[in-house]
């Protein structure tokens, strides 16, 4: 039985979550709410994506709704998500695509096409919440660069127990082929960021880019598509919530 999803906000992540959900046979998009987007424009942006390519199916509008691959998706334009009749549309779970809490980031307003821009990131704090054992042991920052998609983690680690770089690589490779297959990847190829565009895995370990000062101080590098990978994890989370609830 498919899990019905409603999406509040149809920006880049909202549209990619819709693609990921439609691509997953276990999920079905039944409703979308976006008060700031015309229906025809919504269909156009969903069909054509300059980064991830054209949607490989049919996209139409009919009677005020979006029709994707022949399936009707109810469209709403309410500013208060709580007032949207999600239940009537059949939606059980609701991913939200919206702005994060604001802050003063003056450097973020500079020209991104000509600059490498230092920025903050919530990723390090999020890791501490998901993996409490790492809470307070991890911090980080980001550089915004003029590429359309794909991010890379540069993780500098001081190890409690000594381990050679070969041992670390072997452990990551084993995990990528075992319990974390499909989520964690491993490569020894000479790769660049575009090689991971539209890769649904959360992290692809770059063995060739990793270096070690000694057996207790190492730098690990791993790539991920911050749009497509994240959108697929949201769909996975919805499925997990459905399993727990039922």
N, C-alpha and C positions, 0 to 999 in steps of 0.2 A: 504494500500500500504506500502511495506517495505521500510525502509531507507537503502540505500547502503553505506557501510563503507569500507574505505581503512585504513590499519594499517601500519604505518611507524616505523619499529623496532619490532623485534619478540623475545624480551627477556621475562622475567617472566611476566611482566605486559601486554606486547603485546599479549602473548599467552592466558592469562586469559581474556583479553578484547575480544579476538576472541571467546573463550568459552562462555562468557557471551552474546555476540552478537548472536551467533548461538543458544543459549538457549532461546533468546528472540524472539518471533514470529514477532515482529515489526521491526527487524533489520536483515541485511544480509551482511556478509563479502564477498566482491568481489575482493579485492586486498591486497597483503602484499608486503612490500619492506624491505629487510634486506641485505645489502651488505656483511655481515660478516658470513652468515650462509648458509651452503650447503643445498640444497632442501631436500635430504634424512634425514639429521640431523634435519631439521626443522620439518619434518613429525614425526620423532621419539620423539622429545621433546614435540610436541603438543599432541601426543597420550599418552605418559607416564609422569605423574607428581608425584613425590615422596610425595608431600604435599597434593595435591588435588585429587589424584587418577587418574586412567586410564580414558581417554575420552570415554564416553558411546556411541560411534558411530563408523563409519568407517573412517579411515584416509589412503589415498593412494596418490601416485604421478603419474602424467601422462602428457606427452608432456611438461615437464618443469613447470608444475603447481601443486598446491595442490588440492586434491579432498577430501572434507569432507562431509560425508553423501550423496555422489553422486553429490554434487555441486562443480563445478570448481571454484577455487580461484586463480586468476592470481598472479604469483609471480615475483617480480623484484629484482634486486641486485644493484641498483644505489646508489652512495654515496651522490648525491644531490637530495633530495626529490622533489625539484621544477622541475626537469627534468623528473620525472616519469609520464607516461601518465595515471594519475588517472582517468581522465574523460573518456578516451576510455574504461577503464576497468569497468566503471559505478559507480565509487566511488563519493559520494557527500560530505562526511565528513571524516576527517582524524585525528584520535587519534594518538599521537606520543609517542612511548616508547623509551626514550633516557636518557642519563645521565644529571643530573642537573649541574648547574654551579659549578665549582670546588672550593675547599678551602683547607686550611691547617688543617687537622684533624689527627694528628699523633696518637692519642689514638685509632682512628678507624682502624688502621693497626695492632693493637695488637691481640693476639689469642682470638677469640670470643668464643671458646669452654670452656675456663677456666676463663673468666672474665665477670664482669658486667662493661660495658664501658659507662661512661658519654658522652653524645653527644648533639649537637644542633638539633633543629627541626624547620621546617618552618610552622608547623601546627598552632601555636599560631598566627603568622603573617597572615596566610591565613584566619583564622577566622575573623580577623579585616577587611579584604578586602571583605569577603562574607557578614558579618554582621557589617556594619559601626558603629552601635551603640556601639559595643564592641571595636572599634579601639582605641588603646592606653590604654585599661583597662586590657589587657591580655598578659601574657608572659609565656614562658615555656621552658623546656629542656627535654631530653630523656635519658633513659638508654638502651643500646643495651644488650640483654641477649641471651643466647644460646638456643633459641626455634625457630623452623622452620617458624612459622607464628603466627598471632594474636597479637594484641597490646591492651594495657589498658590505659585509661586516668585516672589520679589521679588529680582531680580538686579541689583546695582549694579556697573557695569563702568567701568574706566578703559581706554580704547582706546589701542593703540600707534599706529594710523593714524587720522586724523580721518575721521569719517563722520557725515552728518546723520541725523536720526531717520527721515526719509523714505527714505534709502538703506538703513537697517537694516530698516525694515518691508518694503521691496521685496525685499530679499535673503531674509528669512524667508518671505515669501509665495511666492516662487519655489521655495524648497526644499520648502515644504508641498505644492506642486502638482507637484513633480518627484520627485527621488530619495527624499524622505522622506514621500511621500504615504501616508496611513494611519497614520503614526507621529507626525508633527508636523502640527498644525493651525494655522489663522490666522483670526482674526475681528476685524472692526471694529464689531461690535454692542455695545450697552450690556449686558454680561452680568454675571451673579452666579454664585456657586459652584454652586448647584443646577442650572444649565444644563448642567453637565458630568457630572452623575451618570450612571453606566453608559456613559461614553464610553471606548472601548477604545484611543484614541490616547494616546501617552505625554505629550504636551505640546501645549497649544493657546495660541498666542501672542495676547495681548490687546493689539492695536494701540492702542486708545483709552486704555488705562491706562498706557502707557509715556510717560516724560518724559525730557528731556535738559537738563542744565545748560548744556552747550556741546557742540561736536562731538568731544570726547574723554572726556566723562563723562556716562554715561546710566544710566537705571534701566529695566529690562525686566521685564515681568510675563507669566507664563504659567501656565495652569491644568492640572490633571490629576486624574483619578480615581485616588487612591492605592491603591484596592482592585482595581477592575476593570481598569484600565490595566495595573497591575503583574501581575495574574494572566494577562492575555493575553500579556505579554512573557515570562513563564515558559514558556508553551506555545510561543511562537516560539523560545525558547532550546532547548527540547527538540527541536524540529524541526531547528534548526540543528545541534545535536549529532549527530542522526541522519544528517544529510547529510554531515557531516565524517567520522563513523565509517564510513560506507558508501562 
